[in-house]
Amino acid sequence: MDILTEDSLLIKKYVSGDEKALEFLIAKHNQRLSSFIYSKVNNRDITEDIFQDTFIKVIKTLRRGAYNEEGKFLPWVMRIAHNLIIDHFRKTSRMPMFEGADSFDIFSLIGDDKLNAERQLIKDQIDCDLEVLVAELPADQREVLIMRIYKDMSFKEISENTGVSINTALGRMRYALINLRKIIEQHNIVLTN
């Protein structure tokens, strides 16, 4: 079978029971799909795992007869791979990976997130100092900074609430940060705990 054979023909042959057609289909798209996956995960083993999982999903879909041929086999396979890559990153972000080392100490990962009295006093002082600094900003910059930092609003939400474009909101935030840095430098203020 020629490697240039149409995907739709290979799919029909595979669904009809020709296992070789699947081999040609995989071989035909192996390089492009592997390169795509590797460009996202930068790890050969993970690339192979995701590649295999992708074709397991493809095979299951083809066997169920759930694939509707629109001449877009490769984009469909790439979308499956993309979703599996996202799943991979979601799993790894939930379960942090730790490199084994002789000096590894499980207790270094367990900490008391509560602030002790001294740290709480320092944090309160920094918050108070920041309020004074923020109050020195022009009103439009102060408004955007408070919405973004203290109210955790997106720039889209800030835009809607202030009646300005997203770019204007971004610009005001940028200038607010620049001006805060200038004020901090002028007064030799140290904001750290």
JOCOR-V320154 format. One record per backbone hydrogen bond with DSSP energy under -1.0 kcal/mol. CO is the residue of the C=O (numbers start at 1). NH is the residue of the N-H. E is the energy in kcal/mol with one decimal. If there is no record, write none. Layout:
BEGIN
co & nh & e
CO & NH & E
CO & NH & E
END
This chain:
BEGIN
co & nh & e
2 & 5 & -1.9
6 & 10 & -2.0
7 & 11 & -2.8
8 & 12 & -2.3
9 & 13 & -2.5
10 & 14 & -2.6
11 & 15 & -2.8
12 & 16 & -1.7
13 & 18 & -2.7
14 & 17 & -1.8
17 & 19 & -1.1
19 & 23 & -1.5
20 & 24 & -2.3
21 & 25 & -2.2
22 & 26 & -2.8
23 & 27 & -2.7
24 & 28 & -2.6
25 & 29 & -1.4
26 & 30 & -1.2
29 & 33 & -2.5
30 & 34 & -2.9
31 & 35 & -2.4
32 & 36 & -2.1
33 & 37 & -2.5
34 & 38 & -2.9
35 & 39 & -2.2
37 & 40 & -1.2
37 & 41 & -2.1
38 & 42 & -2.7
43 & 47 & -2.4
44 & 48 & -2.5
45 & 49 & -2.3
46 & 50 & -2.7
47 & 51 & -2.7
48 & 52 & -2.6
49 & 53 & -2.7
50 & 54 & -2.5
51 & 55 & -2.1
52 & 56 & -2.0
53 & 57 & -2.1
54 & 58 & -2.2
55 & 59 & -2.7
56 & 60 & -2.4
57 & 61 & -2.4
58 & 62 & -2.8
59 & 63 & -2.8
60 & 64 & -1.9
61 & 66 & -2.2
72 & 76 & -1.6
73 & 77 & -2.5
74 & 78 & -2.8
75 & 79 & -2.1
76 & 80 & -1.9
77 & 81 & -2.5
78 & 82 & -2.7
79 & 83 & -2.4
80 & 84 & -2.1
81 & 85 & -2.3
82 & 86 & -2.2
83 & 87 & -2.4
84 & 88 & -2.4
85 & 89 & -2.3
86 & 90 & -2.4
87 & 91 & -2.4
88 & 92 & -2.4
89 & 93 & -1.9
90 & 94 & -1.5
91 & 95 & -2.1
101 & 104 & -1.5
105 & 108 & -1.7
106 & 109 & -1.5
116 & 120 & -2.5
117 & 121 & -2.1
118 & 122 & -2.2
119 & 123 & -2.8
120 & 124 & -2.6
121 & 125 & -2.2
122 & 126 & -2.6
123 & 127 & -2.7
124 & 128 & -2.2
125 & 129 & -2.8
126 & 130 & -2.8
127 & 131 & -2.0
128 & 132 & -1.7
129 & 133 & -2.2
130 & 134 & -3.2
131 & 135 & -2.0
133 & 136 & -1.0
134 & 137 & -1.5
138 & 142 & -2.8
139 & 143 & -2.5
140 & 144 & -1.6
141 & 145 & -2.6
142 & 146 & -2.6
143 & 147 & -2.2
144 & 148 & -2.6
145 & 149 & -3.0
146 & 150 & -1.0
146 & 151 & -1.7
147 & 153 & -2.4
154 & 158 & -2.5
155 & 159 & -2.4
156 & 160 & -2.3
157 & 161 & -2.4
158 & 162 & -2.3
159 & 163 & -1.7
165 & 169 & -2.2
166 & 170 & -2.7
167 & 171 & -2.5
168 & 172 & -2.6
169 & 173 & -2.2
170 & 174 & -2.5
171 & 175 & -2.6
172 & 176 & -2.3
173 & 177 & -2.3
174 & 178 & -2.3
175 & 179 & -2.8
176 & 180 & -2.4
177 & 181 & -2.3
178 & 182 & -2.0
179 & 183 & -2.5
180 & 184 & -2.6
181 & 185 & -2.6
182 & 186 & -2.8
183 & 187 & -1.9
184 & 189 & -2.2
END
